[in-house]
Amino acid sequence: MTKDSLTEAMLVLPSSADAAFAADPLPSWNDGPTKQSIFSFVDKVTKEGSPSFVPVPERIATFDNDGTLWCEQPAPVQAYFALDRVKALVSQHPEWETQEPFASLVKGDLRATLARGDNELLEIVMATHAGMTTAEFGRIVEDWIATAKHPETGRLFTEMVYQPMLELLAYLRANGFKNFIVSGGGIEFLRQWAERVYGVPPEQVIGSSIETRYEMRDGEPVLLRLPRLSFNNDKADKPVAINQHIGRRPIAAFGNSVGDQHMLKYTQGGGGARFGLLVLHDDAAREYAYGPVLGLPTPQLGAFTPALYEQAKTAGWTVVSMKDEWKRVFPFEPGQVIAINILLEPDAKMLQRSEANNARLLKVFPQGFALDATHRPHVTLLQRFVRTADLDRIYAATWEVFARTPVLGLQLEAFSYYYIPSGSIGLAGIVARPSPELRELQQDLIDAVAPFTVATGLSEAFATTPDDPVIDPLLIDYVSSFVSKSAGEHFSPHVTTGIAPRDYLDQMLAEPFESFTFSPAGAAVYQLGQFGTAAKKLHEWGLKR
């Protein structure tokens, strides 16, 4: 195996996972016609030979954000951002204390501001989101979203995302769809966090925008945000923005209010198979209930009207009852998913070599991680997202495999360094040759754990720290697609040893490598952490020869 082929085999590929890797890619959706309609649509547009087959480049899905992907009550998240910006800037604008629409925000009365309508909201946005460069605005948003919390739940706004919709995003992405966010919210506001929260990169985010101007500052080119509206991405203008930014008509569209009906209608207007879905907020116990359809309360923003409901029935759009069709709404509700690593713990010889390499890498890249109690050297056999409630059954099923396999007698040959590139750095380690016995052990473990797996998970499924709580979406996709992309013929057993700049790792790979043989010294299940490390031991077995 060449170094290049090894890297290719281990490289994280976020958009090409096989949908067949999980027993249920939508575990937070109740079984029924709605869930089946999603499966049926995806199956017919992705199945070669189907009359409705759609080539990968044309698999475009568009999602509204507020009320579709995350909670928009009691007010849209960006309104809270504007509120905090007014409070931060009021010392520079003392007139705001008596001048509306700012005076209400200075007093913290967001509801009164929303009641005045879109024009006054726009005035607030122009005053608080402009007069700075795009980079400066981005840093302000990043700092704010990292700590801003929902006023009623006390959760971070980025935790107030809908678990069923996160699963849907992952399911579509795994089947070759390119997901776009098409929101009435600010495009630069959304782009700062959409990738880490939804797995949607900045270039796939469409939103409202203000004018910008190119200029030079201190000899550097910048874009200055101006207090003038460039584009309001709402209602009938959503299809206009889709055409401008994407250049293809979506084949699937997802929304929750009258602001999204034009996007769904535009999507349906194309030929071939089409899918439209609207989220109905009818669950006051777990989220909010608002309409005014079906006699639900009328919200200040995000209305789902009786006329929209009738249009959905006539057009064949799917209407999702949050109360009846979602097993859980938010990721932090009971029934959590956990990311696990079933692994082999290496003997003293491999420990010595991996720790020596880790020390070497830390010298050139101190920001990397040390091999310690939270980053144990190991050989991964299987990474999966599983239901936390099933862990004891997973331990029992896995033990049956280990009990009949002479694990401690396995002989593995370490033959090379490797690294997985990520920008200017790489995740490095020592790779071993996969023996037939090791491949058989891995397949037995895959079969044993399969009944307990789910399609994907969030950062909460991993062992994280308060100062580093967000898991890279690429790692989440890597775990989701482990069986199809990193097992069987793609299996490259290895021990991760650290992080370093790629130019240094290229030099390391060019050095002669003295091959050596090592054996497993134990087996365990760990919860995965940052960088895919074995961060928290959950269970271990006393293996015997």
Helices and strands as residue ranges (DSSP letters): H 3-10, G 19-21, H 33-46, G 56-58, E 60-63, H 77-89, G 90-92, G 94-97, H 102-106, H 110-115, H 118-128, H 134-145, G 157-159, H 163-174, E 178-186, H 187-191, H 194-198, G 202-204, E 205-217, E 220-231, H 237-245, E 252-255, G 258-260, H 261-268, E 275-280, G 293-295, H 306-315, E 318-321, H 322-325, E 337-346, H 348-364, E 379-387, G 388-390, H 391-403, G 407-409, E 412-422, E 425-432, H 436-449, G 450-452, G 459-461, H 473-480, H 482-486, G 488-490, E 494-501, H 502-510, E 516-518, E 520-528, G 530-532, E 534-541
